[in-house]
Amino acid sequence: MKLDEIVTQVAASSGIKAGELKKAIDSVFATIKTTVETGDKVSIPGLGSFVLKNREAGEKVNAKSGEKQIVEAASFLTFKPAKTGAGKKDKTAKAERAEKKDKKDKKKVEA
């Protein structure tokens, strides 16, 4: 889903004009960017965290060619998703599958 599609759906469900909503969303992202650039972490419950990571300069090895390369120091924005929602459902589903398998295994042993 692209930003324009999100704006359209939220505008339709909230009654806020799409243009105003787009400005608000742009402001949220600009605030996240400037906050992270100052070194602070931005956490949004249920969504995740935005953090600025720093990579030190140094000599790295290209995994494909084995060639050594000099890499400059760099900073980049990272996002770590929150461990809620789908992640919990997946764990529950895995546990349910494991229980079903255990029951089948027990039936085979009993037979």
MODELLER restraints for C-alpha pairs under 7 A, 6 or more apart:
rsr = mdl.restraints
at = mdl.atoms
rsr.add(forms.Gaussian(group=physical.xy_distance, feature=features.Distance(at['CA:7:A'], at['CA:18:A']), mean=6.14, stdev=0.5))
rsr.add(forms.Gaussian(group=physical.xy_distance, feature=features.Distance(at['CA:7:A'], at['CA:21:A']), mean=6.58, stdev=0.5))
rsr.add(forms.Gaussian(group=physical.xy_distance, feature=features.Distance(at['CA:7:A'], at['CA:22:A']), mean=6.29, stdev=0.5))
rsr.add(forms.Gaussian(group=physical.xy_distance, feature=features.Distance(at['CA:8:A'], at['CA:18:A']), mean=6.34, stdev=0.5))
rsr.add(forms.Gaussian(group=physical.xy_distance, feature=features.Distance(at['CA:11:A'], at['CA:17:A']), mean=5.88, stdev=0.5))
rsr.add(forms.Gaussian(group=physical.xy_distance, feature=features.Distance(at['CA:11:A'], at['CA:18:A']), mean=5.36, stdev=0.5))
rsr.add(forms.Gaussian(group=physical.xy_distance, feature=features.Distance(at['CA:11:A'], at['CA:21:A']), mean=6.87, stdev=0.5))
rsr.add(forms.Gaussian(group=physical.xy_distance, feature=features.Distance(at['CA:32:A'], at['CA:42:A']), mean=6.57, stdev=0.5))
rsr.add(forms.Gaussian(group=physical.xy_distance, feature=features.Distance(at['CA:36:A'], at['CA:42:A']), mean=6.73, stdev=0.5))
rsr.add(forms.Gaussian(group=physical.xy_distance, feature=features.Distance(at['CA:36:A'], at['CA:50:A']), mean=6.99, stdev=0.5))
rsr.add(forms.Gaussian(group=physical.xy_distance, feature=features.Distance(at['CA:36:A'], at['CA:51:A']), mean=5.97, stdev=0.5))
rsr.add(forms.Gaussian(group=physical.xy_distance, feature=features.Distance(at['CA:36:A'], at['CA:52:A']), mean=5.80, stdev=0.5))
rsr.add(forms.Gaussian(group=physical.xy_distance, feature=features.Distance(at['CA:37:A'], at['CA:52:A']), mean=6.69, stdev=0.5))
rsr.add(forms.Gaussian(group=physical.xy_distance, feature=features.Distance(at['CA:39:A'], at['CA:52:A']), mean=6.49, stdev=0.5))
rsr.add(forms.Gaussian(group=physical.xy_distance, feature=features.Distance(at['CA:41:A'], at['CA:49:A']), mean=6.91, stdev=0.5))
rsr.add(forms.Gaussian(group=physical.xy_distance, feature=features.Distance(at['CA:41:A'], at['CA:50:A']), mean=5.92, stdev=0.5))
rsr.add(forms.Gaussian(group=physical.xy_distance, feature=features.Distance(at['CA:41:A'], at['CA:51:A']), mean=5.05, stdev=0.5))
rsr.add(forms.Gaussian(group=physical.xy_distance, feature=features.Distance(at['CA:42:A'], at['CA:49:A']), mean=5.51, stdev=0.5))
rsr.add(forms.Gaussian(group=physical.xy_distance, feature=features.Distance(at['CA:42:A'], at['CA:50:A']), mean=5.11, stdev=0.5))
rsr.add(forms.Gaussian(group=physical.xy_distance, feature=features.Distance(at['CA:42:A'], at['CA:51:A']), mean=6.73, stdev=0.5))
rsr.add(forms.Gaussian(group=physical.xy_distance, feature=features.Distance(at['CA:43:A'], at['CA:49:A']), mean=4.24, stdev=0.5))
rsr.add(forms.Gaussian(group=physical.xy_distance, feature=features.Distance(at['CA:43:A'], at['CA:50:A']), mean=6.44, stdev=0.5))
rsr.add(forms.Gaussian(group=physical.xy_distance, feature=features.Distance(at['CA:46:A'], at['CA:82:A']), mean=5.72, stdev=0.5))
rsr.add(forms.Gaussian(group=physical.xy_distance, feature=features.Distance(at['CA:46:A'], at['CA:84:A']), mean=6.20, stdev=0.5))
rsr.add(forms.Gaussian(group=physical.xy_distance, feature=features.Distance(at['CA:47:A'], at['CA:81:A']), mean=5.89, stdev=0.5))
rsr.add(forms.Gaussian(group=physical.xy_distance, feature=features.Distance(at['CA:47:A'], at['CA:82:A']), mean=5.26, stdev=0.5))
rsr.add(forms.Gaussian(group=physical.xy_distance, feature=features.Distance(at['CA:48:A'], at['CA:79:A']), mean=6.91, stdev=0.5))
rsr.add(forms.Gaussian(group=physical.xy_distance, feature=features.Distance(at['CA:48:A'], at['CA:80:A']), mean=5.46, stdev=0.5))
rsr.add(forms.Gaussian(group=physical.xy_distance, feature=features.Distance(at['CA:48:A'], at['CA:81:A']), mean=4.12, stdev=0.5))
rsr.add(forms.Gaussian(group=physical.xy_distance, feature=features.Distance(at['CA:48:A'], at['CA:82:A']), mean=4.16, stdev=0.5))
rsr.add(forms.Gaussian(group=physical.xy_distance, feature=features.Distance(at['CA:49:A'], at['CA:79:A']), mean=5.62, stdev=0.5))
rsr.add(forms.Gaussian(group=physical.xy_distance, feature=features.Distance(at['CA:49:A'], at['CA:80:A']), mean=5.23, stdev=0.5))
rsr.add(forms.Gaussian(group=physical.xy_distance, feature=features.Distance(at['CA:49:A'], at['CA:81:A']), mean=6.49, stdev=0.5))
rsr.add(forms.Gaussian(group=physical.xy_distance, feature=features.Distance(at['CA:50:A'], at['CA:77:A']), mean=6.87, stdev=0.5))
rsr.add(forms.Gaussian(group=physical.xy_distance, feature=features.Distance(at['CA:50:A'], at['CA:78:A']), mean=5.72, stdev=0.5))
rsr.add(forms.Gaussian(group=physical.xy_distance, feature=features.Distance(at['CA:50:A'], at['CA:79:A']), mean=4.63, stdev=0.5))
rsr.add(forms.Gaussian(group=physical.xy_distance, feature=features.Distance(at['CA:50:A'], at['CA:80:A']), mean=6.60, stdev=0.5))
rsr.add(forms.Gaussian(group=physical.xy_distance, feature=features.Distance(at['CA:51:A'], at['CA:77:A']), mean=5.85, stdev=0.5))
rsr.add(forms.Gaussian(group=physical.xy_distance, feature=features.Distance(at['CA:51:A'], at['CA:78:A']), mean=5.34, stdev=0.5))
rsr.add(forms.Gaussian(group=physical.xy_distance, feature=features.Distance(at['CA:51:A'], at['CA:79:A']), mean=6.46, stdev=0.5))
rsr.add(forms.Gaussian(group=physical.xy_distance, feature=features.Distance(at['CA:52:A'], at['CA:75:A']), mean=6.52, stdev=0.5))
rsr.add(forms.Gaussian(group=physical.xy_distance, feature=features.Distance(at['CA:52:A'], at['CA:76:A']), mean=5.61, stdev=0.5))
rsr.add(forms.Gaussian(group=physical.xy_distance, feature=features.Distance(at['CA:52:A'], at['CA:77:A']), mean=4.62, stdev=0.5))
rsr.add(forms.Gaussian(group=physical.xy_distance, feature=features.Distance(at['CA:52:A'], at['CA:78:A']), mean=6.10, stdev=0.5))
rsr.add(forms.Gaussian(group=physical.xy_distance, feature=features.Distance(at['CA:53:A'], at['CA:75:A']), mean=5.56, stdev=0.5))
rsr.add(forms.Gaussian(group=physical.xy_distance, feature=features.Distance(at['CA:53:A'], at['CA:76:A']), mean=5.45, stdev=0.5))
rsr.add(forms.Gaussian(group=physical.xy_distance, feature=features.Distance(at['CA:53:A'], at['CA:77:A']), mean=6.26, stdev=0.5))
rsr.add(forms.Gaussian(group=physical.xy_distance, feature=features.Distance(at['CA:53:A'], at['CA:78:A']), mean=6.72, stdev=0.5))
rsr.add(forms.Gaussian(group=physical.xy_distance, feature=features.Distance(at['CA:54:A'], at['CA:74:A']), mean=5.81, stdev=0.5))
rsr.add(forms.Gaussian(group=physical.xy_distance, feature=features.Distance(at['CA:54:A'], at['CA:75:A']), mean=4.36, stdev=0.5))
rsr.add(forms.Gaussian(group=physical.xy_distance, feature=features.Distance(at['CA:54:A'], at['CA:76:A']), mean=6.56, stdev=0.5))
rsr.add(forms.Gaussian(group=physical.xy_distance, feature=features.Distance(at['CA:55:A'], at['CA:73:A']), mean=5.39, stdev=0.5))
rsr.add(forms.Gaussian(group=physical.xy_distance, feature=features.Distance(at['CA:55:A'], at['CA:74:A']), mean=5.15, stdev=0.5))
rsr.add(forms.Gaussian(group=physical.xy_distance, feature=features.Distance(at['CA:55:A'], at['CA:75:A']), mean=6.12, stdev=0.5))
rsr.add(forms.Gaussian(group=physical.xy_distance, feature=features.Distance(at['CA:56:A'], at['CA:73:A']), mean=4.55, stdev=0.5))
rsr.add(forms.Gaussian(group=physical.xy_distance, feature=features.Distance(at['CA:56:A'], at['CA:74:A']), mean=6.77, stdev=0.5))
rsr.add(forms.Gaussian(group=physical.xy_distance, feature=features.Distance(at['CA:57:A'], at['CA:71:A']), mean=5.41, stdev=0.5))
rsr.add(forms.Gaussian(group=physical.xy_distance, feature=features.Distance(at['CA:57:A'], at['CA:72:A']), mean=4.44, stdev=0.5))
rsr.add(forms.Gaussian(group=physical.xy_distance, feature=features.Distance(at['CA:57:A'], at['CA:73:A']), mean=4.05, stdev=0.5))
rsr.add(forms.Gaussian(group=physical.xy_distance, feature=features.Distance(at['CA:58:A'], at['CA:70:A']), mean=5.75, stdev=0.5))
rsr.add(forms.Gaussian(group=physical.xy_distance, feature=features.Distance(at['CA:58:A'], at['CA:71:A']), mean=5.41, stdev=0.5))
rsr.add(forms.Gaussian(group=physical.xy_distance, feature=features.Distance(at['CA:58:A'], at['CA:72:A']), mean=6.69, stdev=0.5))
rsr.add(forms.Gaussian(group=physical.xy_distance, feature=features.Distance(at['CA:59:A'], at['CA:68:A']), mean=6.52, stdev=0.5))
rsr.add(forms.Gaussian(group=physical.xy_distance, feature=features.Distance(at['CA:59:A'], at['CA:69:A']), mean=5.58, stdev=0.5))
rsr.add(forms.Gaussian(group=physical.xy_distance, feature=features.Distance(at['CA:59:A'], at['CA:70:A']), mean=4.50, stdev=0.5))
rsr.add(forms.Gaussian(group=physical.xy_distance, feature=features.Distance(at['CA:59:A'], at['CA:71:A']), mean=6.00, stdev=0.5))
rsr.add(forms.Gaussian(group=physical.xy_distance, feature=features.Distance(at['CA:60:A'], at['CA:68:A']), mean=5.66, stdev=0.5))
rsr.add(forms.Gaussian(group=physical.xy_distance, feature=features.Distance(at['CA:60:A'], at['CA:69:A']), mean=5.33, stdev=0.5))
rsr.add(forms.Gaussian(group=physical.xy_distance, feature=features.Distance(at['CA:60:A'], at['CA:70:A']), mean=6.25, stdev=0.5))
rsr.add(forms.Gaussian(group=physical.xy_distance, feature=features.Distance(at['CA:60:A'], at['CA:71:A']), mean=6.66, stdev=0.5))
rsr.add(forms.Gaussian(group=physical.xy_distance, feature=features.Distance(at['CA:61:A'], at['CA:67:A']), mean=5.62, stdev=0.5))
rsr.add(forms.Gaussian(group=physical.xy_distance, feature=features.Distance(at['CA:61:A'], at['CA:68:A']), mean=4.42, stdev=0.5))
rsr.add(forms.Gaussian(group=physical.xy_distance, feature=features.Distance(at['CA:61:A'], at['CA:69:A']), mean=6.10, stdev=0.5))
rsr.add(forms.Gaussian(group=physical.xy_distance, feature=features.Distance(at['CA:62:A'], at['CA:68:A']), mean=6.20, stdev=0.5))
